[in-house]
Amino acid sequence: MQAADAQRVEAGIGYAAAASFAAAVGFAVFHAVDRIADFPLMLGTAGIAAVVAYPVAQLLLKLLAGRPRPFPQPIFDILKIEPVEIDELLLTESDRLQPDREPAPLELDDVLVGIAPDSRVVQLFDPSAMPTPGQLKARIDRHLDGVTSHSPPPDASEALFAALADLRRSLR
């Protein structure tokens, strides 16, 4: 934001604050003379009070704001900076990637001990448990035709909880 834009925004906020104060004074005077005068006199008194309160509020805001002061900024002397050599952060020839050398393959040799035959965690990736293309097509056709199965899907939350507990025990 430019400095001129910031000054315009601040001035606008000051005008709005003074107008709010003048409106509050006018409202208070309107209700203060409620029992003493009739409606036109109440309106006139409130208007005069608001007109007098606006410049007073503007003056108070200017007095309280004071002079604009720049933010204190320390002097940044570039001559005081000393170069530092850190050997452990420098790259050497051994750090370069060799385009002809392939990375070592990732071998997973952590085998789960005691896999249950009905373990769903392992069966998620079992190729023999995957449906055939014909079964998938039949399932998609049933879905597109709007045929719903009458039996609700089985609740396997307890089996999943037990499988996760077995997995946690085997990792300890």
C-alpha positions in Angstrom: 0.0 0.0 0.0 1.3 3.4 -0.9 1.8 6.0 1.8 -0.8 8.4 0.2 -3.3 5.5 0.2 -2.6 4.8 3.8 -3.1 8.4 4.7 -6.4 8.5 2.8 -7.6 5.4 4.6 -6.6 6.8 8.0 -8.3 10.1 7.2 -11.5 8.3 6.2 -11.5 6.3 9.4 -11.0 9.6 11.3 -14.0 11.2 9.6 -16.1 8.1 10.3 -15.1 8.1 14.0 -16.0 11.8 14.3 -19.3 11.3 12.6 -20.1 8.3 14.8 -19.3 10.4 17.9 -21.5 13.3 16.6 -24.4 10.9 15.9 -24.1 9.4 19.4 -24.1 12.9 20.9 -27.1 13.9 18.8 -29.0 10.7 19.9 -28.2 11.3 23.5 -29.4 14.9 23.4 -32.5 13.8 21.5 -33.5 11.5 24.3 -32.3 13.9 27.0 -34.8 16.6 25.9 -37.6 14.0 25.3 -39.6 14.9 28.4 -39.0 18.6 28.2 -39.8 19.6 24.6 -42.0 18.6 21.7 -40.7 16.6 18.7 -39.6 19.5 16.4 -37.6 21.1 19.2 -36.1 17.7 20.1 -35.0 17.2 16.5 -33.5 20.7 16.2 -31.6 20.4 19.5 -30.2 17.0 18.6 -29.1 18.3 15.1 -27.4 21.3 16.6 -25.6 19.1 19.2 -24.4 16.7 16.4 -23.2 19.6 14.3 -21.2 21.1 17.2 -19.9 17.6 18.3 -18.4 16.8 14.8 -15.7 19.4 14.7 -14.9 18.9 18.4 -14.4 15.2 17.7 -12.2 16.0 14.7 -10.0 18.3 16.8 -9.7 15.7 19.6 -8.6 13.1 17.1 -6.0 15.4 15.6 -4.7 16.3 19.1 -4.5 12.7 20.2 -2.9 11.4 17.0 0.1 13.7 17.3 2.7 14.0 14.6 3.4 11.0 12.3 6.6 9.4 13.3 8.6 7.1 11.1 9.3 3.6 12.3 12.8 3.3 13.9 15.0 1.3 11.6 18.5 0.1 12.6 21.3 1.0 10.3 22.4 -2.1 8.4 26.1 -2.0 7.8 27.2 -4.6 5.3 30.8 -4.1 6.1 30.4 -5.7 9.6 29.3 -9.0 8.0 32.1 -11.6 8.2 32.2 -14.5 5.7 31.8 -17.9 7.4 33.0 -21.1 5.9 31.1 -24.2 6.9 32.7 -27.4 5.4 29.8 -29.8 6.2 27.3 -27.9 4.1 29.4 -27.9 0.9 28.7 -30.5 -1.8 31.5 -32.7 -2.9 31.9 -35.0 -5.9 30.4 -37.9 -4.0 27.2 -36.0 -3.6 26.6 -35.6 -7.3 24.1 -37.9 -9.0 25.6 -40.3 -11.4 23.3 -40.6 -14.5 24.6 -44.1 -15.4 24.2 -45.5 -11.9 20.7 -46.8 -10.9 19.5 -46.4 -7.4 19.5 -49.5 -5.2 16.1 -51.2 -5.2 13.9 -50.9 -2.2 13.6 -54.3 -0.6 10.8 -54.9 1.9 11.8 -57.8 4.0 9.7 -57.1 7.1 7.2 -60.0 7.0 4.2 -60.0 9.2 4.2 -63.0 11.5 1.1 -65.1 11.9 -1.1 -63.8 9.1 -4.6 -65.1 9.7 -6.3 -66.6 6.6 -9.3 -64.3 6.9 -7.1 -61.2 7.3 -8.7 -58.4 5.3 -5.6 -56.2 5.5 -3.6 -58.7 3.4 -6.6 -59.7 1.2 -6.9 -56.1 -0.1 -4.0 -56.9 -2.4 -4.7 -60.5 -3.1 -5.0 -61.1 -6.9 -7.2 -64.2 -6.4 -9.7 -62.1 -4.4 -10.2 -59.6 -7.2 -13.4 -59.9 -9.3 -13.1 -60.9 -12.9 -13.9 -58.4 -15.7 -17.3 -60.2 -16.2 -18.2 -59.8 -12.6 -17.2 -56.1 -12.6 -19.3 -55.6 -15.7 -22.3 -57.3 -14.2 -21.9 -55.2 -11.0 -21.7 -52.0 -13.1 -24.8 -53.0 -15.2 -26.8 -53.7 -12.0 -25.8 -50.2 -10.7 -26.7 -48.5 -13.9 -30.0 -50.3 -14.2 -30.9 -49.1 -10.7 -31.1 -52.6 -9.2 -30.2 -52.4 -5.6 -29.3 -55.4 -3.5 -31.8 -56.2 -0.8 -29.2 -57.2 1.7 -27.3 -54.5 3.5 -23.5 -54.6 3.2 -21.8 -56.6 6.0 -20.4 -54.7 8.9 -16.7 -55.5 9.0 -15.7 -52.8 11.6 -15.0 -55.4 14.3 -12.9 -57.6 11.9 -11.0 -54.5 10.8 -10.4 -53.5 14.4 -9.1 -57.0 15.3 -6.9 -57.0 12.2 -5.4 -53.7 13.2 -4.8 -54.9 16.7 -3.0 -58.0 15.4 -0.9 -55.7 13.2 0.0 -53.5 16.2 1.0 -56.5 18.3 3.2 -57.9 15.5 5.0 -54.6 15.2 6.0 -54.4 18.9 
